[in-house]
């Protein structure tokens, strides 16, 4: 994107920021402030001010005074996006197969901060369950089966910090709102390699989940089946685990 593009942001500083990032992206080596100003048409003081803020945010590096290049944070963010896209691509076929076996909603979720985000779902009207949280929806970690998987991979200190930040707010009478009880639940998750939500997010809905791992052995997503509380079958758990393992293998996991 350049300053002359027909479709530009409505906030001028963002338009200028995009122009600076695109300009730096076109050059493998550090670029001087003078050249940046000439190529973007921005006044040197304006370019310097924006570049300074981008440097603070690690979106831009300043290898030496007066020269700039793209920062490592862009690589970090890009890898996160890549991982999510890869997970979705790898998961969709196995999710559909699992849905055919259970006839219940099958969800793919990732962690974002203190919440999970639903990034894919397969379901049909035959499930008899209204899907409340659509793709893009969010939910607290401690109230969801997938969220518990991510918390179970955290150190005790981080779990307690999460509890302090969120206050472990509950949504139903079954919600876990006590940190000691949460720690017991997470210990069970680690021992079993799977997690459950027993009407903790929504009354009348139960879930079971297994983790999805990448080629580095990192937990990158969770696969879950949701069903009306009286229809969730225990035999589905092994199917969820097998499906999650298939997706992990497609991502290069060899654990």
Secondary structure, 3 states (H helix, E strand, C coil): CCCCCCCCCCCHHHHHHHHHHHHHHCCCCCEEHHHHHHHHCCCHHHHHHHHHHHHHCCCEEEEECCEEEECHHHHHHHHHHHHHHHHHHHHHHHHHHHHHHHCCCEEEEEEECCEEEEEEEECCHHHCCCCCCCCCCEEEHHHCHHHHHHHHCCCHHHHHHHHHHHCCCCCCCCCCCCHHHHHHHHHHHHHHCCEEEECCCCCCEEEEEEEEECCCCCEEEEEEEEEECCCCCCCHHHHHHHHHHHHHHHCCCCC
